[in-house]
């Protein structure tokens, strides 16, 4: 797989002299540098420099090893995932994939290096792809030819999360002989981006349950389990325990999921009682599910929405909760990679991530793509929300700080070619398909469905060329290019991964949160809703002795895709807060970043 600009992160610079050991000469390769300039946006995290880290202090970091045979992984993934292929559906096992990527030479070289510096391997993945390492700061500085500093991170507008202390360096290097074996050493240089759940926007109706509660649901929301069953043809179809599904959550300062809220949801909507089957990482903590209008904190709305609607479209299917981000690491990426690479006792058939972030440094993107491709080869389908702020993505809440309106700033993980990126529509319920449009702030929604083009990744696993080219031929109002180098903002480039792939209703969902009825909008409803529906199909396939659908994108983008409904009206010029020039069809001008829906695939509602 190709990831653009990856070489920019590996600076070819040889430095003589080993920090702390001036007598010995050793050649070094500067592997990664933290950018000297930062984004001009408030990422919600305040960073305070406290000085040099104490040499005796201990720190934990993750080493990502270079994995072998990734060309074979991609070739085989195409063969088992492309309709019409002789090998379609012939997925590999976890151990078969592991044997392909295992790099024993790299493992031996890195472990020798760690032993030399008395660094302890705390844990590793079964096939050696990732090592979690603990060592003293003095050892880390010697190992990586660097200086560690201590920083305090304070998450703004959060009354619940305490400050965290982390150690970071401006750059790190590896011994020349070791560099070819290591993709990256994580949690050493980069500060965490503002990686958050794509938190659904909601209206709150603190109506008692019973008759009054049902009345409130009928009055304020048409998107209920019964509404989705009719609209998407699910009907009374149910899955079974021959497949499994995972809701992917994040540690964003107290976020959790409420099992009692799930039971309330199931009782009110007369659904089968599906308890949370289990969890990965931190277990559910109902005490964290509190709602405060005064401070705007809502600790379980995101994951309650995900859990309630994945179980409503994927009935009777064991549903697991994944909580990313442990207490010693601020950024969730290391945890996600470990989760995806580990042998999971209850291996899921589908995973849904409802979070969005700036596209990460390229080594992180490589790791995510690698693990997602490996899961696809095992028959797992990964879904991700496309974002709730139109084309501006996670940067939208901070645009007013730099006097900008709309910009092209795509949302990860939706930009990975190995996930099904899911946008949001509104209308179209009760079989009123003619009125289904893109979910957007200017049409009365609380969010605007995200979409656009990656700034990092080109597509190699399937062919999007025809679909993207047709879009620019078909769209009535052509999108304008917009970039601003001073803010690190690029225009869109159709040669890069286009998203979303599909769209699903994302408007007016009835959800129970901390015992209160809320009505929510979000692509974080669209992704788990579609995920549960696909897993119901998986359950039927497995019961018939067939394989699960696995990696879906080659099917979605093929000309044989006739099982979707084309949504041709709407745009993603707006964010959650505002709409920019051009969203009404007028000349977009310099601040009119955005796309219109059109026949076929479009970067608003995806593929027809």
Long-range contacts (C-beta under 8 A, 24 or more apart in sequence): 1-70, 1-74, 1-366, 1-369, 1-370, 1-373, 1-417, 1-460, 1-461, 2-457, 2-458, 2-460, 3-362, 3-365, 3-366, 3-369, 3-456, 3-457, 3-458, 4-362, 4-456, 4-457, 4-458, 4-496, 5-362, 5-456, 6-362, 6-363, 6-366, 8-362, 9-361, 9-362, 9-363, 14-176, 15-145, 15-173, 18-142, 18-145, 19-141, 19-142, 19-145, 19-146, 19-147, 20-138, 20-141, 20-142, 21-142, 26-175, 26-176, 27-175, 27-176, 28-145, 28-173, 28-174, 28-175, 28-176, 29-173, 29-174, 29-175, 29-176, 29-179, 30-171, 30-172, 30-173, 31-171, 31-172, 31-173, 31-174, 31-179, 31-182, 31-184, 31-185, 32-171, 32-172, 32-184, 32-185, 32-188, 32-189, 32-190, 32-361, 32-363, 33-170, 33-171, 33-189, 34-168, 34-169, 34-170, 34-171, 34-189, 34-190, 34-191, 37-488, 39-358, 39-395, 39-487, 39-488, 40-401, 40-402, 40-486, 40-487, 40-488, 41-395, 41-398, 41-399, 41-401, 41-402, 42-156, 42-398, 42-401, 43-193, 43-194, 43-398, 44-155, 44-156, 44-157, 44-194, 44-196, 45-153, 45-154, 45-155, 45-156, 45-191, 45-192, 45-194, 46-153, 46-154, 46-155, 46-156, 47-151, 47-152, 47-153, 47-191, 48-151, 48-152, 48-153, 48-154, 49-149, 49-150, 49-151, 50-149, 50-150, 50-151, 50-152, 50-165, 51-149, 51-150, 52-147, 52-148, 52-149, 52-150, 53-137, 53-148, 53-149, 53-150, 53-167, 54-137, 54-150, 55-136, 55-137, 55-138, 55-141, 56-136, 56-137, 56-138, 57-136, 57-137, 57-150, 57-167, 58-134, 58-135, 58-136, 58-137, 59-134, 59-135, 59-136, 59-137, 59-140, 59-148, 59-167, 59-187, 60-122, 60-132, 60-133, 60-134, 60-187, 60-328, 60-329, 61-132, 61-133, 61-135, 61-140, 61-185, 61-186, 61-187, 61-188, 62-130, 62-131, 62-132, 62-133, 62-185, 62-186, 62-187, 62-334, 62-337, 62-338, 63-110, 63-130, 63-131, 63-133, 63-182, 63-184, 63-185, 63-186, 64-129, 64-130, 64-182, 64-183, 64-184, 64-185, 64-186, 64-337, 64-363, 64-367, 65-103, 65-106, 65-107, 65-110, 65-128, 65-129, 65-130, 65-131, 65-181, 65-182, 65-183, 66-103, 66-106, 66-180, 66-181, 66-182, 66-183, 67-101, 67-102, 67-103, 67-129, 67-183, 67-370, 68-100, 68-101, 68-102, 68-103, 69-100, 69-101, 70-101, 70-370, 70-373, 72-100, 73-97, 73-100, 73-101, 73-370, 73-373, 73-374, 73-377, 74-373, 74-460, 74-461, 76-377, 77-373, 77-376, 77-377, 77-461, 77-551, 78-461, 78-462, 78-554, 80-377, 80-550, 80-551, 81-376, 81-461, 81-550, 81-551, 81-552, 81-553, 81-554, 81-555, 82-462, 82-554, 82-555, 82-558, 83-554, 83-555, 83-558, 83-560, 84-560, 89-546, 89-547, 89-550, 90-547, 91-377, 91-378, 91-379, 91-547, 91-548, 91-550, 92-377, 92-378, 93-378, 94-343, 94-347, 94-378, 97-374, 97-377, 97-378, 98-126, 98-127, 99-127, 101-127, 101-129, 101-370, 101-374, 102-127, 102-128, 103-128, 103-181, 104-128, 105-181, 106-181, 106-182, 109-177, 109-178, 109-181, 110-178, 110-181, 110-182, 113-143, 113-175, 113-178, 117-142, 117-143, 119-143, 123-338, 125-338, 125-341, 125-342, 126-341, 126-342, 126-343, 127-341, 129-337, 129-341, 130-334, 130-337, 130-338, 130-341, 132-334, 132-338, 137-167, 140-167, 140-188, 144-169, 144-172, 144-173, 144-174, 144-185, 144-188, 145-172, 145-173, 146-170, 146-171, 146-172, 146-173, 146-188, 151-191, 153-191, 153-192, 153-330, 155-253, 157-296, 158-253, 158-254, 158-297, 159-295, 159-297, 160-253, 160-254, 160-297, 160-299, 161-253, 161-254, 164-330, 166-330, 183-363, 183-366, 183-367, 184-363, 184-364, 184-367, 186-333, 186-334, 186-364, 187-329, 187-331, 187-334, 190-331, 190-361, 192-330, 192-331, 193-331, 193-357, 193-358, 193-360, 193-394, 194-357, 194-358, 194-394, 195-250, 195-252, 195-331, 195-332, 195-333, 195-355, 195-356, 195-357, 196-250, 196-252, 196-355, 196-356, 196-357, 196-394, 197-249, 197-250, 197-252, 197-255, 197-302, 197-303, 197-354, 197-355, 197-524, 198-302, 198-354, 198-355, 198-356, 198-385, 198-387, 198-388, 198-411, 198-522, 198-523, 198-524, 199-298, 199-301, 199-302, 199-388, 199-522, 199-524, 200-301, 200-302, 200-305, 200-388, 200-447, 200-509, 200-511, 200-520, 200-521, 200-522, 200-524, 200-525, 201-388, 201-446, 201-447, 201-520, 201-521, 201-522, 201-576, 202-298, 202-301, 202-446, 202-511, 202-513, 202-518, 202-519, 202-520, 202-521, 203-446, 203-518, 203-519, 203-520, 204-291, 204-293, 204-516, 204-517, 204-518, 205-516, 205-517, 205-518, 205-519, 206-516, 206-517, 207-517, 209-264, 209-268, 209-517, 213-268, 213-517, 214-268, 216-517, 217-268, 217-510, 217-517, 220-508, 220-510, 220-519, 221-508, 221-509, 221-510, 221-519, 222-429, 222-430, 222-508, 223-429, 223-505, 223-507, 223-508, 223-509, 223-510, 223-525, 224-269, 224-509, 224-510, 225-269, 225-271, 225-309, 225-312, 225-313, 226-269, 227-429, 227-430, 228-309, 228-312, 228-313, 228-505, 228-529, 229-313, 230-429, 230-430, 230-431, 231-428, 231-429, 231-430, 231-431, 231-505, 232-313, 232-504, 232-533, 234-313, 234-533, 234-536, 237-315, 237-536, 237-540, 238-272, 238-315, 238-316, 238-536, 238-539, 239-314, 239-315, 239-316, 239-317, 239-535, 239-536, 239-538, 239-539, 239-540, 240-316, 240-317, 240-539, 240-543, 241-316, 241-317, 241-318, 242-539, 242-542, 242-543, 243-317, 243-349, 243-350, 243-535, 243-538, 243-539, 243-542, 243-548, 244-277, 244-317, 244-318, 244-319, 244-320, 244-346, 244-347, 244-348, 244-349, 245-310, 245-314, 245-317, 245-318, 245-319, 245-320, 245-348, 245-349, 245-350, 245-351, 245-352, 245-531, 245-532, 245-535, 246-280, 246-319, 246-320, 246-321, 246-322, 246-348, 246-350, 246-351, 246-352, 247-303, 247-306, 247-307, 247-310, 247-319, 247-320, 247-321, 247-322, 247-352, 247-354, 247-528, 248-322, 248-324, 248-351, 248-352, 248-353, 248-354, 248-355, 249-302, 249-303, 249-306, 249-321, 249-322, 249-323, 249-324, 249-354, 250-323, 250-324, 250-325, 250-332, 250-355, 251-282, 251-323, 251-324, 251-325, 251-326, 251-332, 252-325, 254-288, 254-297, 254-299, 255-288, 255-299, 255-300, 255-302, 255-303, 256-282, 256-284, 256-285, 256-286, 256-288, 256-289, 256-299, 256-300, 256-303, 256-323, 257-284, 257-289, 257-300, 257-303, 257-304, 257-306, 257-307, 257-321, 258-284, 258-286, 258-289, 258-300, 258-304, 258-513, 258-514, 259-284, 259-286, 260-286, 260-289, 260-515, 261-289, 261-300, 261-304, 261-308, 261-512, 261-513, 261-514, 261-515, 262-304, 262-307, 262-308, 262-311, 264-512, 264-515, 265-308, 265-312, 265-511, 265-512, 266-311, 268-512, 269-312, 271-311, 271-312, 271-315, 272-315, 272-316, 274-311, 274-315, 274-316, 274-317, 274-318, 274-319, 276-307, 276-319, 276-320, 276-321, 277-318, 277-319, 277-320, 277-346, 278-318, 278-320, 278-321, 278-346, 279-320, 279-321, 279-322, 279-323, 280-320, 280-321, 280-322, 280-323, 280-339, 280-344, 281-322, 281-323, 281-324, 281-325, 281-326, 281-335, 281-339, 282-323, 282-326, 283-323, 284-321, 289-513, 289-514, 290-514, 291-513, 291-514, 291-516, 298-513, 300-513, 300-514, 301-511, 301-513, 301-518, 301-520, 302-354, 302-524, 304-511, 304-512, 304-513, 305-354, 305-509, 305-511, 305-513, 305-520, 305-522, 305-524, 305-525, 305-528, 306-352, 306-354, 306-524, 306-525, 306-527, 306-528, 307-528, 308-511, 308-512, 309-509, 309-511, 309-525, 309-528, 309-529, 309-532, 310-352, 310-528, 310-529, 310-531, 310-532, 311-532, 312-529, 312-532, 313-528, 313-529, 313-530, 313-531, 313-532, 313-533, 313-536, 314-350, 314-531, 314-532, 314-533, 314-535, 314-536, 315-532, 315-536, 317-532, 317-535, 317-536, 317-539, 318-346, 320-346, 320-348, 322-351, 333-360, 333-364, 333-367, 333-368, 336-368, 336-371, 337-367, 337-368, 337-371, 340-368, 340-371, 340-372, 340-374, 340-375, 341-371, 341-374, 347-378, 347-380, 348-380, 349-379, 349-380, 349-381, 349-535, 349-538, 349-548, 350-380, 350-381, 350-382, 350-383, 350-531, 350-532, 350-534, 350-535, 350-538, 351-375, 351-380, 351-381, 351-382, 351-383, 351-531, 352-382, 352-383, 352-384, 352-527, 352-528, 352-531, 353-382, 353-383, 353-384, 353-385, 353-413, 353-419, 353-527, 354-384, 354-385, 354-522, 354-523, 354-524, 354-527, 354-528, 355-384, 355-385, 355-413, 356-385, 356-387, 356-388, 356-393, 356-394, 356-411, 356-412, 356-413, 356-414, 356-450, 357-394, 357-411, 357-412, 357-413, 358-393, 358-394, 358-395, 358-409, 358-412, 359-410, 359-412, 359-415, 359-454, 359-455, 359-456, 360-412, 362-456, 365-412, 365-416, 365-456, 365-457, 368-412, 368-413, 368-416, 368-418, 369-416, 369-417, 369-418, 369-457, 372-416, 372-418, 372-419, 373-418, 373-461, 373-551, 376-418, 376-550, 376-551, 377-550, 377-551, 378-550, 379-547, 379-548, 379-549, 379-550, 380-548, 380-550, 381-420, 381-531, 381-534, 381-548, 381-549, 381-550, 381-551, 381-552, 382-418, 382-419, 382-420, 383-419, 383-420, 383-421, 383-422, 383-527, 383-528, 383-530, 383-531, 383-534, 384-413, 384-414, 384-416, 384-419, 384-420, 384-421, 384-422, 384-527, 385-411, 385-414, 385-421, 385-422, 385-450, 385-522, 385-523, 385-524, 385-526, 385-527, 386-411, 386-414, 386-421, 386-422, 386-423, 386-424, 386-449, 386-450, 386-451, 386-499, 386-500, 386-523, 386-526, 387-411, 387-414, 387-449, 387-450, 387-451, 387-523, 388-424, 388-447, 388-448, 388-449, 388-450, 388-521, 388-522, 388-523, 388-524, 388-576, 389-447, 389-448, 389-450, 389-575, 389-576, 390-440, 390-441, 390-448, 390-449, 390-450, 390-451, 390-571, 390-572, 390-573, 390-574, 390-575, 390-594, 391-450, 391-451, 391-452, 391-492, 391-572, 391-573, 391-593, 391-594, 391-595, 391-603, 392-575, 392-593, 393-450, 393-452, 396-575, 396-576, 396-577, 397-575, 397-576, 397-577, 399-575, 402-487, 404-484, 404-487, 404-489, 404-591, 405-578, 405-580, 405-581, 405-591, 405-592, 405-593, 406-482, 406-573, 406-574, 406-575, 406-580, 406-582, 406-591, 406-592, 406-593, 406-594, 407-482, 407-484, 407-487, 407-489, 407-593, 408-452, 408-453, 408-455, 408-482, 408-483, 408-489, 408-490, 408-491, 408-492, 408-593, 409-489, 410-450, 410-452, 410-453, 410-454, 410-455, 410-499, 411-450, 414-450, 414-499, 414-500, 415-454, 415-455, 415-456, 415-457, 415-497, 415-499, 416-457, 416-497, 417-457, 417-459, 417-460, 417-461, 417-462, 417-497, 417-553, 418-461, 418-551, 418-553, 420-501, 420-502, 420-530, 420-552, 420-553, 420-556, 421-451, 421-499, 421-500, 421-501, 421-502, 421-606, 422-500, 422-501, 422-502, 422-503, 422-504, 422-523, 422-526, 422-527, 422-530, 422-606, 423-449, 423-450, 423-451, 423-499, 423-500, 423-502, 423-503, 423-504, 423-506, 423-523, 423-526, 423-604, 423-605, 423-606, 424-449, 424-503, 424-504, 424-505, 424-506, 424-507, 424-521, 424-522, 424-523, 424-525, 424-526, 425-449, 425-503, 425-504, 425-505, 425-506, 425-507, 425-526, 425-567, 425-570, 425-605, 426-505, 426-506, 426-507, 426-508, 426-521, 427-507, 428-505, 428-567, 429-505, 433-565, 436-565, 436-567, 437-567, 437-569, 437-570, 437-597, 438-503, 438-567, 438-569, 438-570, 438-571, 438-572, 438-597, 438-604, 438-605, 439-506, 439-507, 439-521, 439-523, 439-570, 440-570, 440-571, 440-572, 440-573, 440-574, 440-583, 441-574, 441-575, 441-576, 441-577, 441-578, 441-579, 442-571, 442-573, 442-574, 442-579, 442-583, 442-584, 443-570, 445-506, 445-507, 445-521, 446-520, 446-521, 446-522, 446-576, 447-506, 447-521, 447-522, 447-523, 447-576, 448-572, 448-573, 448-574, 448-575, 448-576, 449-500, 449-503, 449-506, 449-523, 449-526, 449-570, 449-572, 449-604, 449-605, 450-500, 450-523, 450-572, 451-499, 451-500, 451-572, 451-595, 451-602, 451-603, 451-604, 451-605, 451-606, 452-492, 452-498, 452-499, 452-572, 452-595, 452-603, 453-492, 453-493, 453-494, 453-496, 453-497, 453-498, 453-499, 453-603, 454-496, 454-497, 454-498, 454-499, 455-490, 455-493, 455-496, 456-496, 457-496, 457-497, 458-495, 458-496, 458-497, 459-496, 459-497, 459-498, 461-551, 461-553, 461-554, 462-553, 462-554, 462-557, 462-558, 463-557, 464-497, 464-498, 464-557, 464-601, 466-559, 467-498, 467-557, 467-600, 467-601, 467-607, 468-494, 468-498, 468-601, 469-494, 470-599, 470-600, 470-601, 471-498, 471-598, 471-600, 471-601, 471-602, 471-603, 474-598, 474-599, 474-600, 475-595, 475-596, 475-598, 475-602, 476-596, 476-598, 477-582, 477-585, 477-588, 477-596, 479-588, 479-593, 479-594, 479-595, 479-596, 480-582, 480-588, 480-589, 480-592, 480-593, 482-590, 482-591, 482-592, 482-593, 492-603, 498-601, 498-603, 499-603, 499-606, 500-603, 500-604, 500-605, 500-606, 501-552, 501-553, 501-556, 501-557, 501-606, 501-607, 502-530, 502-556, 502-564, 502-606, 502-607, 503-567, 503-604, 503-605, 503-606, 504-529, 504-530, 505-529, 556-606, 556-607, 557-601, 557-607, 561-607, 561-608, 564-607, 564-608, 565-608, 566-599, 566-600, 566-608, 567-597, 567-605, 567-608, 568-597, 568-598, 568-599, 568-602, 569-597, 570-596, 570-597, 570-604, 570-605, 571-595, 571-596, 571-597, 571-604, 572-603, 572-604
